[in-house]
Every structure is written in C-alpha cells, then in structure tokens.
Amino acid sequence: MITFKKISWANFLSTGNQPTEVILDGTATTLIIGANGAGKSTILDALTFVLYGKSFRKINKAQLINSTNEKSCLVEIEFDVNSVVWKIQRGIKPNIFKITRNGEELDQSHSAIDQQKWLEQNVLKMNYKSFTQIVILGSSTFVPFMQLPASSRREVVEDLLDIKIFSSMNDLIKSKIRIIREETKTLQLKKESIQDKVDMQKDFIDKLESQSKDDITVKTNSINSINLEIENLFQKSLTEEDRLAELNKSLETFEGVQQRLREFGNVKGKLSQRIQTIVKEHKFFSENTVCPTCDQDIEESFRVNRISDSQNKAEELREGYEQLQDAIKDEELRESQFNQLTKDTTKVLNEISSFNVQISSLQKQVRGLESEIQTVTSQIQNRNTEHEKLETLRSTLDQTYDELTKRKENISYHDFVYSLLKDGGVKAKIIKKYLPLINQQVNNYLQMMDFYINFKLDEEFNETIESPIHEDFSYASFSEGEKMRIDLSLLFTWREISRVKNSVNTNLMILDEVCDSSLDGSGSDDFMKIIRYRQPNTNVFVISHKDGIEDKFDQVIRFEKFKGFSRKV
C-alpha cells in the first residue's frame, strides 16, 4: 500500500516563497475551501507534477512557476510503501528531480525519462492515467473514465488488474516476431543463393564428366594433323632456303657489275669527248690552209701530217669505242641478270617468311589444343574435389534449410503467443472474470447514492445502462449530477479493485467540486457516508467553495490570496 504522508510546494502557480504544506494522512476527511482563484485546487497540480512531471489541469510546465518570483519552483512529497520511506523532489529553475529512499538519494546518472519510468513501474505501480482515475476526481479539466476512448479505458483497467504486463510482453513478442521475420528473410535469401551454387556445381560436374577421353583423342588427332602440316611447311621452307642459298651464290658472280658499268660509262664519256676533239681537228686541217687567227698560211706538210694523224687516232678510238660498247652491252646483260636474281631472292624470302607465319600460327593452335587437353585432364583428375565441393554446398544448404524451418516454426509459436497476449486473448479472459465484480460494485455504489439504474461494462468497455423507465441509456444521456454519481461509483470501484489486486492500493483520494453543483444535498450526504464508512484507511480531501458543509468533515483547510500570493490559513 502507498501511504502518502505530506506534500509541500513553493513558488508554484500562485504560491510564493513561503512553502505551503499539507499533511495527507492526518484525518479521514478534509475539506479544502476558498474563494475562486485562492489556490485551493493547486494541490491537484502539485501532486501530479511532483509524481509525474505534469500538471493535472491544462497548464504548460513553464507556466507552473510563480510568475512574480520566476524561479525556485519546488514541490516535495513523502510517502511510505511497505515500510519504505520515499521522498520525491521536483523543481523548475533550476530543474530538479530527486528520488530518496529511506533518506538515501538514488543514483542520478540516468536520464529523467528513465528515472520517471522506473518510478512508475517499481514504486508507484501506476501511470498518470491510472493515478487520476483512482486517486483524483476533478471537475475542471479532468476526463472521467466514461469520457475516455475505449483504448484508454482498457489501459486503465489493465493497469488496475495488473495485466499490463501482458501488453508489455505483447510488445516484446511483436518486436521478436519482427526480428525473426527479418532473420527468416535473410535465411531465405541465403538458401536461394546456396541452391543456385549447388545447381551451378552440379551442371559443372555434369559437363566435366561428359568430357571423355574421346574428346582428348579428337584434340590429339587435330594436333597430329596440324603437326603434319607444320612439317610440310618446314620442308617447303627448307627447299626455299636451299634455293635462296643458290641465288645468293649466283649473285656473288655478279659482284661489281654495277661498279663496272659506272666505270665503263665514265670511259665511254671520255672517249666520246676525245673522238669529238680529233674529229674537229681533222675537219679544221682538212678545210683550212690559212690560220683563221693570224691569217698566215699553214704549212702543207704539217697540215697533211696532222690530217693523217687525226685519221689514224680517230680510227683507233672508234675501234676502242666499239669494243667498249660491246663490253658495256655485256655488263648491261649481266646487270639484267643480277636484277632478276635479286627479284627471285626477294620472292624466295617472302615465301620463307609466309611459311614461318603459317608455322607460327599452326604452332599456336597446337599449344591451344594442348592447353585444352591439359585442362580437361586436370578437371577429370579433380573430379573428386568438385564432388566434395558439391557435398559441402549441399550440407550448408541442408543446415540453412533446417535453420529456416526452425525460424518459421518459431514465428508460428510467437504468432500463437502473440494471439494469446492480444486484447482478445488472456487479457480478455482475465477482464471477463473481473467484469461481473466491477459491474456489481458500480451498481452497489449507485444504489447507495439512490441512483437505481443497471450499469454494465462489456469486454470492450462500452457501457449499457438500463433504468426502470428506459432501457437504452448511455452515460451522455444523464444530467451532470447523475454523471457525477456514475463517476464516483467507478472511482470507488477502481479503488476496491486495486486493493483486491494489491497493486496500486493507496490512502489518498482527492475530489474536486463534487459537492458543489453536481450533487444535491441528498447526494452529498450519501457520498459522505460512502467515503466515511465504505472507504477504510482512506484520507479523503474534498475541494469545494460550497458553504455550510464544514461540519461534515474532520478537518477544514482554507486558502486565501494575500498580497497577490496564495496561502493556507
């Protein structure tokens, strides 16, 4: 059980530097009164702020700090949980969030979010929504159970019945299923990849085994045929090389023919010039008896001797010239033969070069065939190794398939668990078990407040309301006072359910303006009887501005505004 002891606040909303403290376990019933704006409802915001870090009313966190002092906003609360003393401090400017257990401050290294989560799950055992349904009933911004959407109603009841663990487990299962599905996809891709490798390896082995010795024989025969062709080309090349040697030997006999032709040409030129000179001399002495230069007579004997000498020399030179001409013709014939031999030699060299190119190409073909034979031979020799690779791949494939099967089975199992943990599973059965008790208690409290209707919540937390007059009623059909009776009945019922489950049992109950406009005098009296006699070990605080009800309470706390600040008097 959570027993709230006291709460204090300073620089919070309209409260100034002087702290306001309220003892929470002093009396069974306490009335908090004051004029509008005096700060009597501040306790609601202080309580939810210190426990949950948020205000009860729709007020931003920054607006909670006193607008005059604008700093040092601090709220403190003390409570017991099974003889363990807890103290929580929460403030703004500076930001403060401290949790103390039996006088020792807890580790502050975690984030505020993680601290808050730990506080709600391990100490308070209820979240903000559940707290407001079993501890507080407010009239301003409070949303009662019946005005909550179905999902929020379910959340409150699950929290009260201590079955939210199933929702947490469901979230974990959903996360687990998502992870397993991702793993399954990965394994499926892996399986497909390995299957492709197995198929490729099988095809490779099939092709390997189809290449027999006949294939090698065919390639060997091709090599032999090509080698014969190479040998034939070698023989042709040798024949041409012999012919080339003969041609080179013949060319040696014509060595110097071109030089001699050049020399004969020079001699021929000189002879021609000499003959021309002698012819001119013979013509001169034959035609002239007087020197054309000095006009003197040329001696006849001298002239005749010169004509005779020139004729003799010219005759000798003509004979030599004719011999030279014959020699030149002979050399020109030899030159022609030389040129032909040179052409033949070039042709033979080209033939030999062509044979060599063909031989080289055929030798390359032989090397290629020999390499293919070696590859086939190696593959055949390594056939066992390839079979081992195939078996390894098949083993890996089997393992992957087994893992995939296990993952799929795991998904089926988790899907089954997930279906059990959904709203329609185990939780629905537990809720179904408690629904008759819940409905019975609500109706009991309604009758205590002289409201004779048959109120019933179904498994989806939708209400069915029957009255002696009308059968098809809803919560929205009733007046504000009647709605308040339903809200109070639900509040009292939730508190009893919490005590039964021993999860969120608490001494504190704060009711805001329930006695003001919503409940008439009779309703207020019935309400006071319930909280006094049907809510044992409960410290009830009623906030009101209604006069004339002070005598119904064990204690009265009055709030007022003084110099702009709210204070308790």
Secondary structure, 3 states (H helix, E strand, C coil): CEEEEEEEEECECCECCCCEEEECCCCCEEEEEECCCCCCCHHHHHHHHHHHCCCCCCCCHHHHECCCCCCCEEEEEEEEECCEEEEEEEEECCCEEEEEECCEECCCCCCHHHHHHHHHHHHHCCCHHHHHHHCEECCCCCCCHHHCCHHHHHHHHHHHCCCHHHHHHHHHHHHHHHHHHHHHHHHHHHHHHHHHHHHHHHHHHHHHHHCCHHHHHHHHHHHHHHHHHHHHHHHHHHHHHHHHHHHHHHHHHCCCHHHHHHHHHHHHHHHHHHHHHHHHHHHHHHHCCECCCCCCECCHHHHHHHHHHHHHHHHHHHHHHHHHHHHHHHHHHHHHHHHHHHHHHHHHHHHHHHHHHHHHHHHHHHHHHHHHHHHHHHHHHCHHHHHHHHHHHHHHHHHHHHHHHHHHHHHHHHHHHHHHHCCCCHHHHHHHHHHHHHHHHHHHHHHHCCCCCEEEECCCCCEEEECCCCCCECHHHCCHHHHHHHHHHHHHHHHHHHHHHCCCCECEEEEECHHHHHCCHHHHHHHHHHHHHHCCCCEEEEEECCCCCHHHCCEEEEEEEECCEEEEC
